[in-house]
Amino acid sequence: MQIPGFETLIAWRFQIAILAIVICIFAWATEFAELVYVCPYCRAQRTVIGLLGLLLLANPRHWLNRWISSVLAFFGLVVAAMQHFKGWAKIMSGEFTWGDYWYANAWVLSGCAMFIITGLILYIWTWRPAEPATD
């Protein structure tokens, strides 16, 4: 089995953008349904993920899109890193607990947000139209 190349990833732009938007909507829905507690860090991260998804749907090659995406990603990454570091500080001080649901732990989710935001901004900066087929 061959690992998909960069060209395959480029072809999935719309699906990746929709997935980012769905992640954002799902995360906001869990808060509105009061399934999770209100967290300003989480709100910022999920909003940035959704906005990057929307900007990915637009023309990722346009300079203004890349500029706005970069600013949003920087903000989201700083917020996620701050929240993630707070988790590391708790680990080092011996105060860290996983809670009832390890997958809903702020430390885990902020780490996931860092990966998602980094992936989206890298995708926006590296995206280019598919090469026309030559025969």
N, C-alpha and C positions, 0 to 999 in steps of 0.2 A: 504494500500500500504506500503510495507516494503522498507526502505532505503537500497540501495545497500551497501554491506559490503566491507571491505578492499580487500578481495579475488576477488571481481568483478572488482575493480579498477585495481588490478594487471593484470588482463586479458586484459586490454585495453591499454597496453604499446605502441604498434605500432601506434594506433590511436591517442594517446596523443602526441607522438613524431611527427607524421605527422602534427597534428594541430599546434604545436609549430613552425614547419618549415614553414607551410602555413602562419601563422601570421607574421613571419619574412619576407617572400617573399612579402606578401601583403603590409607591411609597407614600405619596400624598393621600391616597385613599385609605391607607392603614391608619394614618394620623386622624383624618376626618372621621373614621369609624371608631376612633378612640381605642384602637388595638395596641397602639404604642404611645409613649409619653411625648409631650411636646419638647422638641430639642432644636434650638436654633442652629447648632452645627449641622444636624441632619437635614434641616430645611434648606440650608444654603447648598449643601452637597447635592441633594436630589434635584433642586432647581437648576443648578449648573449642568447636571447631567441631561436634563430635559432640554435646556436651551442649546446645549452643544448638539443634541440630536436634531433640533429644528434648524440650526445653522448648517448642519451636514446635509440636510435636505436641499438647502439653497445651493448656490454655486460656491463650492469649497475653494476654488482657485482665486476668487475675487479678493483683492487685498483688504477690503473693508471687513469681509467675512472672517478672514484669518486674523485680523487685528482684534476684532470684537471677541472672537473665539479664544484668542490667546489671553486676553484680559480676564474673561470669565473663567477659563481653565486655571489661570494663576490664582485667582481668588478662591475657587473651589479646592485647589490643591493645598493652599495655605490653611484653609479652614479644616480640611480633612487631616492634614498633618498635625495641626494643633490638637485636635480631638484624639488622634491616634497616639500622640506623644503623652497625653494625659493618661492613656491606658498603660503605656510603658512605665510611666512614673508610678502608677499603682502597682504594677507587677514588681518593680524594684523595691517598693516600700513594703511589700507583703500584704497590701490591701485589696488586691485584684480578686474579683469573683466572676465566674461565668454567668451567674444568674440562673433563672429557670430555663431559659432557652439560649444556648450558646450561640446559635445562628442569629439572634437578635441583639447580641452584645455590641455595644457602641464601638469597642476596639476592633472587632471583626468587620463591622459594617463600614467604618471609616477607612480601613485598609482596602476593602473592596471598592469604595468610592475613589480612592487614590488610583487604583488600577484602571477603573472605568474611565475616569476623567483623563488620565494620561493617555490611554489608548485612543480616546476620541480626538484629543488635540493632535496627536501624532498622525492619526488617520486624516484629519482635515488638512494638515500641512503636507502630507505626502500624496494625497489624492490627485489624480490627473485623469483626463478622459481616456477611455480604452483606445488602444491603437487600432486604426482601421485595418480590416483583414485584407491582406494582399495575396493574390493567387499567382 
